[in-house]
Amino acid sequence: MVVIMKISNMLGQRYKETPAECRITSHIFMIRGGYMKRVGEGIYSLLPPGLRIIKKIENIIREEMNRIDGQEVLLPVAMPATLWKESGRYYSIGSELLRFKDRGDVDMVLGMTHEEAVVHLARHTAESYMNYPFMVYQIQTKFRDEPRSRGGLIRVREFTMKDAYSFHLTQEDLEEYYQKCYHAYERIFARAGVPEVIAVKSDSGMMGGKVAHEFMLITDIGEDRLVVCDSCDFRSNMEVAECITENSSAEDADLECVHTPGFKTIDEICNFLSVTPEQTCKAVIYLKKKSYEPVIVFIRGDLEVNETKVQNYLREEIIEDDGTTDTGIVYGFAGPMELNLKKGTVLFDKSLKGTHNLVCGANKVDYHYKGFTPEREMGEIEFVDFAKAYNGSICPCCGKKTISITRGIEVGNIFQLGTKYTETMDMQYIDKNGALQYPIMGCYGIGVGRLAASVCEARHDENGPIWPISIAPWQVHICAIRADKEEVAQVSDALYNDLMSKGVEVLYDDRKVSAGVMFADADLMGIPVRVVVSPKTVSRGVVEIAFRDKSYKADAAIADAPEMIKNIIADELKKLEPQL
């Protein structure tokens, strides 16, 4: 449906100045350009341009989900807490889940994700193996009481998300469908104008399951740290990336307890004893969140502990130890030997395996050991990967020292959930032998508003967004310079009506403002094809056609312009159609 839209009667304004709360590009331009308006912390209203972008992204997603046999449903935003109590997440998720009571004093939640709701929808509905496999999806409002909402639509509390859930009889069938979704996501991001989005291995977090991927747009403003190999296709989120190190060539030395008066940090010890951080073993201390029992991770001194790996190993959350708990640990001088730990867990990172002649704490104030060789002094040790990967570390895939750390915005994710939710919520089907079985689930999400903002981060110049034509609020922007001139108004009106009759989406700036104001607003609107009608162009019998990204500019005869513009749009849309 063609929507008539002239800037003179469009709700919203464009601004020269950057609002104080805006810090990143997409937030700045989408506020200044009149795409959205802040309502509260992490909550925004969308104006016509912003909503049109969101709807176009939703349509792309919907087409690709339908392409892989998805069935669209709609699940509730508010739901009884009993569903979340069945899965156990009512108790395991913190304050991000908004809990409230209705007028009947019934515990309720606002959905931040919908695994519980979709299992409730499908159980007692898909009761026979003949009903499987199937996938349902929705595009729905969600609420996550995010403590760090910032960056406009990048991190919000209320958001629109596409989430899809597949149900299978076998793990093999899930894995096959998982790949279909993986490729569907590649198509979605390519069609939305960001084909450079990459998939990385990730931690499944609160979602559960064993296999997960995140789709990331590489950008310096991203909150996620990514581990990539410059020599092969290895990609991983920092949370799960294996850290592979080379051991030093140091030989065994006699164990010696040395006086290190007041020297606690790695830098202080290295300077005092003339060693490098790689020649030290440091203790990083945490507490279990529920019991406050200490967790000590011994790791090579130049490395950082990956807390997600530790939590996954322990299967419980940890917090930093502030040193106020009576644990028996000699803070600043803790080491593996003669550790007088009252209660707790001791872990060894695999960076210590095969090492020799290290410096470590002696568990006495102002003393350290030199010549510490872990396997000689400690006997049999379980070494586990608890370290963060780092620039120049060894790639787990190709074995080269070509790992680099970058940042990215997560624009989508996919999980192999297994039977985590079907078992806890007792969803079963009858197999062909008449036995009851739990179906196996997959989960697939895309944040719609976050994707829109991410495209803006990737496609802009100093003056505003450069929207890909597939999701731009309009395809063509007519700038009528001196619209008070009759000849300009006549040509602009005729072009506007002709293009709309051809099904082209047109924004028409018919205001009687200066060319500078009109072009500045056009830059903020970011519409890919701009058509300028002015007294000069009309006098020559042409209009000027230009691309927002400045890659194309040409005159077209007034009579030929509508068909020429339509063909340009078709060509630009074709460029975004992925060959996958």
N, C-alpha and C positions, 0 to 999 in steps of 0.2 A: 504494500500500500504506500502511495506517495504522500508524504506529509508536507503541507505547505509551511515554510519557515522563512520568515524575514527577520533580520536582526532587530529591526525597529520595534517588533512586538514580541521578541523572545525574552523570556524570564531569565534574569542573570546579568551580571556585569563583568567587565574585564578590568584588571587593576595593574597599575604600573609598579606599585610598591609591593615588596614581599612581606607577608604577615610574619610577626615575630615568632610564631610557633612553628613555622616551616623551616626544615633543615635540609631536606633532600630534594632533588630536582623534580621528581614526579609530584611531590606534595606542593612545592612552590607553584608549578605550572598549572596543576589541576585546581588550586584555589584561585590563583590569579586569572585563570582562563574562564572561571565561572562554571566549572564542571561539578563542583560539590561545595557544601557548606558544613562547617563543624557544628554539631549539636551538643556534644559532650565529649568527655575523654574517650577517644577511640570509637566515636559514633558520628556518622556523617549522613546528611541528606544529599541525594543526587539531583542535580538540575538536568534539564533536557540533554545537553551534550554528553554529560557523564552517563546518564541512563542509556542513551543510544549506543554508546560504546559497550556497556555491560550487556545489553540485549544482543548485540552482534556476536560478542564472545560466547554468550549462552547458546546462540543458534549454531555456531561452529561446533561447540561441544556436543550439543544435542544431535547434530547430524552424524558426528563420528561415533557417538555411543549407539545410535540406531544402526549404524553400519556394522557393528559387531554384535547385533541382536539384543541390544539393551531394551528393556521395557521401562518406560518412564512412570514413576509413581510420585506421590507426595506424602511425606511423613510429617508428623506434628513437630512444631517448635517446642511447645510445652508438653511434658509428659509426666505421668506419675513416677515417683521415685522408686516404686516397687520394681520396675524394669531394671533400673540401674543397681538395685540391691541384689537382684537375681544374678547379674554378671559379676558383682563384687566391686564394680568401679565407683559406686556411690561412696564407698568407704576408702578406696585407694587413691582417688583423685582429690587433690586439694581444693583450694578456694577458687581455682579457675572455673569449676563447675558451679553455676549459680543455682542455689537451692532456695526454695521458698515454700510457703504453705498456702493453699487456696482457702476460700472462705469456709470450707468444710473441715479445716484443720488437717488436710491431707498433704503429706510431703510431696513436693513437685520439683522438677528441674527444668531448666532451659537447655535444649540440646546444643552441645558443642560439637557433637558427632552423633551418628545415628545407628551404630551397630545394634544396640539393644532394640531400637524401634523396628529395624528391618527384620531381625530375628522374630520379633513378636508378630510382624506382618506375615512372615512366611511359614511359621510353625502352625501346624494344624491345617495348613493350606497345601503345602507340598509334602504330602504324607507318603507318596509312593515313589519308588526309584524311577518310575516312568515320567515323573514331573521334572527330572533333572537331565542336564544342567540348565541353569537359567541365570540371568543377570538383571537386576533392577537398578535404576538410578533415579536421582532427583536433583533438582536445582533449587536450593532452599536457604532461607535465612537461618543463621546459627549465632550463638552467643557464647563467647569465651571471656571470662572476667580476667582478661590479660593484665598483669601488673605493670607491663612496660609498653603500653600502646603508644606508638609513635610512627612517624614517617608516613602520615596520611593513610592511604589504603594498604600500605605494606604490612603494617601490624595494627590491627583494630580489635575491638571487642565484639561489635556486631558486624557480621559479614555474610556474603552470599557465597555458597560453595556448591559445586557439583560433587556429590559422592555417589559411588556405585558399589554394589555388593554382588558378588557372584557366588553361587552355591554348586557344589560338585560332589560326585560320588567317589572319586579317586583323586589322589595327589597328582597323578599324571595328567588328569584332565584339567585340574587347577593350573598346573604349570603351563600347559598348552594355551589355556585362555589368558593367563598372565602375560604371555608374550603377545597375544592379540591386543591387549590393553596397552602394553608397552608401545607397540607400533601405532596404535590409535592416538596415544599421547604425542608421539612424534609428529603425526599429521596435524593435531590440534595446534601445537605451538608453531609449526611451519605456516599454517594458514592464518594464524594470528599475527604473523610477521616477525616472529623471533625463532627462526630455525636453529639458531646457535644454542638453544637450551640443551643441556646435557643431562644424562641420567647418571646418578652416582649411587653406589651401595650405601645403605643407611641403617640406622638403628630403628627398630620398630616401636620403641618407647612404650607409651601407655596403650598403644593399639594392640600389642601382643603379636605373636607370630614369629617366624624365624627368618623369612626372606622379605626384604623391603628395598625399594629404590625411591630416591627423591629426584625430581626433575628441577635442575638449577639453571638460573640465568647468571652467568659470571658477571659480577660487578663489584666495584670497590665498596659500595654501600651495603652489600649483603651482610647479614648477621651470621650466616653459616660459614664455617671454615671448611674448605674443600681440599682434598688431597688428589692431585693429578700427576700423571707421569708424562713427561715431555717426549718419551720415546715410544710409548705404546698407548693402548686405549684404556689403561687403568684409570678409573674414576671412583672416588669414595668420599663419603662424609668423614670429617675428622673423627667423629664419634666411634666409627667402626674400623677405620683404616689401620691395618697392621703396621707396626713400627719395626723395621728390620735394620739392625745396626751391625757394624763391624767391630770386633773386639780389638783392643790395642795389642801390640806385640810384647807387652811387658811380661817379664819372667817372674817366677815366684821369688819372694823375699821373706826373711824372718819377720814374724809378727812382733811388733814393738808398740808399747803404749807410750805416747808422747804427751807432754804438757802443752796445751793450747789455750793459754789464759785469756778468757773472754771472747775467743774466736768461735762464732757459731755458724755463720753463713758459709755457703760454698765459696764465695769470692774471698772471704777472710781466710778461710783454711788454705785455699790454693795459694794465696799470696804468702802466707806464713810458712807453709811447708814446700813451696816451690813445685807444685804439681798443677796439672790441668784439671778442669771439671770432669773430663772423661776418666780420670784416675781416682775418682771418689765414688763412694756409695752413700747416698743421702736417704734420710727417713722423711717421708711425707705422711702426716698424721691426720686422720679423719675420725669422726664419730658416727656410729650407726644412728640414724635419725630417731628410731623408736626406742632403742635400749640405751643409747649413749655409751655403748661399749666402744673402745678405741679400735681403730683399724690402722695399722702401720704398713705403708708400702715402701719397701726398699728398692731403690732404682738408681741407675747411673746418674751421677751428679749433673750432667749437662742436659738431661731430659726432663720433660714435664709429664706428670701423671694425667692420664685420660680418665676422668672420674666416671664417665659413662661405662667404660670397660670394667672398672672396679665394681660399680653398682650391678652390672649385668652378671658378673662373676658371683657376687654375694647374694644377688636376687633381692636386694633391698637398698633403700636410699641411704646416702651418706651426706654428712655435712662437715664443714671445716671445723677442726678442733681449735678453740681459742685459747687453750692452755689452762683453763680454769677448772677442769674436771680432774679429780684425784684418780689418776690412772697408773701411777708408778713410773711414768715416762720421764726421763731426764731431758727436758726440752732443750734443743740446741746441741745436745751431745748424744742423741739416741743412735744406737747401732744394733746390728743383729746379734752380737755375742753378749752373753751375760745380761740379757734383757730381762729385767725384773718387772714384767707386765702382770698386773694383778688379774686382769681379765681382758680378753680381746682377741683380735685376729692379726696375724702377721703374714704379709704377702711379699713375694719376690718377683720383680720384673725380669723378663727374660734377657734384658740388656746386661744383666749380671752373670749370665751363664757363660762359663769358660773364661771369666776374667781373672786376673792375677794382680797382686801387689796394689791393692786399693787402700784409700784412706777412708775410715768410717768412724762414727761415734763410738766411745768406749763405755757409754752409760754411766759416766762419772763426770761431774761438773769440771770443766776446763781440761778434759782429756779426750784424745782420739787415738785410734789404732792406725799404724802404718803397716803395710805388708799383708793386708787382709785379702785372702783368697777364699771366696765363698764356699766352694765345694770341698776345700781342704778343711776349713774350720767348722763348717756346719753339717758336713755329711750330706745325706740325700736331701735335696731341695726340690720343690715343685716350682718351676719357673713358668710364669704366665705373662702374656703380652698385656701390660697395663700402661704403656707409654703412648704419648702423642707422636704421630709422624712429624717430620720436620723437613725443611728445605735441604735437599741433597741426600736424604736417606734413601735406602734401597727399595726399589719397586718390587712389591710382592709378585707381580706378574712377569716382568721381563728380567728382573734381577739387576738392573742398572741403577746407578746412583743419580737418578733423574727425577726424583720426586720434588714437586714444588707445591707450595701452599697458596691458595687463592681464596677469594670470597664469593659468595653467591646468594641469590634470593631463591628460596624454595617456592616454585609456582605449581607444583603438583607432587603427588606421591602415590605409590602403589604398594600393597602389602599382601603377602600370603599369610592369612590369619590362621589357617588350619581349623581346628575344632574348638578354639578358645571360647567362643561365644555360644556355639550350638550345644556344647556340653554343659556349660554353667547354666544355660537357660533351658536345657532339656528339650532341644529341637531334634526330633528323630524322624526317620523315614523307614518304611518297610522295604528291605531289599528283595531281589528276585527269589531268594530262598525263604522269605517270610520272616527274616530276623530284623530286629531293630538296629539301625546304624545312625551315627551322627554325620550330617553332611559337612563338607569341608568348604571353608569360605575364603574368598579374596575380597580386598577392599581397595578402592581407587578414588582419590580425591583431587580436585583442582579448585583453588581459591580464585573466584571470578574477578573480584575487585583487585586482588593482589596481582593477578595476571595483567589487568589493564594498567596498573601503576608500573609494573615491571616493564611493559612495552614502552611506556613513556621514558623510563630510565634508559632504555636501550636505543630509543629513537627520538632524539631531540637535538636542537642546536641551542645557541645562547639566547634565542628569542622565544622559544616555545617548543611544544611537541611536534613531531613529524609522524603523524599516525599512518600506519599501513592502511591501504585502501580497503582492506577486508573488514577492519573494525573502526575506521574513522567515523565520527559522528555523522558526517555527510561526505559525499564523494567529491563534490564540486562546490567551490566558494566563488560566487560572483561578487566582485567589488565594483560598484558603480561610482566612479569618481565624478563628482559634480552631478549628483542625481537630480539637482535642481534644474539642470539643462534638459530641455525637452527631448533633444535627439539622443542623449545618453539614457534617459528614462525609457524611451521607446525601445531602443535596442536591448537594454537590460531586461525589461519586462518580457519582450518577445522571446529572448533567449531562455529566460527562466521558465516560461510556460512551455516552450518547445522541449526543453530538457526534461521537465517533469512528465510531459506526455510520453516521452520515451522511457520512462521508468528510472531516470537518473535522480539520485538524491542530491538536492541542491539547497545550500544555504545562501540567501540573497541579502547582501548588505546594501540596503536601500537608504541608509541614513544620509543626512546632509551634514557630513563631518569632513574634516580635512583628510587628504590622502595619507598623511602620516599616522593619524589615529586609526584609519581604516586598515592600513597594512599592519600596524602593530597588533591590532585585534585579530587580524587574519593569521598572523604568526602564532598567537596564543591558541587559536582554534585548531591549528595544525592540520587543516584539511588538505589532502594530497594534491588536488588539482585546483588551481586558482585561475579565474578568468577575469581579466581587467577590461572594463569598458570605460572609456574616457572621451572627452571631446577630441583629443588627438587621434585616438584609434578610430573613432567613428568617422572623422574627417577623411581617413584613409580607407574606409570601408572594411575595417578589420576589427577583431578583438585580440587581445594578447592572452595566450595560454601559457601557464608556467607551472612547474611542479614545486611543491613546498620545499623539497630537499634541494632545489636549485639545479637539478640534473637535466632539466629540459625547459626550453623557452622558445616560443614561436608565435608568429601571427597567423591568424586564420580568417579567411573571408567570412563576413557576418553570416552569409547564407549557408556556408559550409560548416560553421563551427559546431552546431549541435551533433551532427553525425561524426565529426572528427573527435569530439569529446567523448562520445559514447564508445567509439573504437579504442580510444586511449584507456578508458576505464576497463574495458574488456581485456586489453593486453596486460594491464597492471594486475588485475585479479588472477589472470592465468599464470603470471610469474610466481604467485604465492601458492599455487596448487602443487603440493608435494608429489614427487614421483616415488612413492614408497610402496 
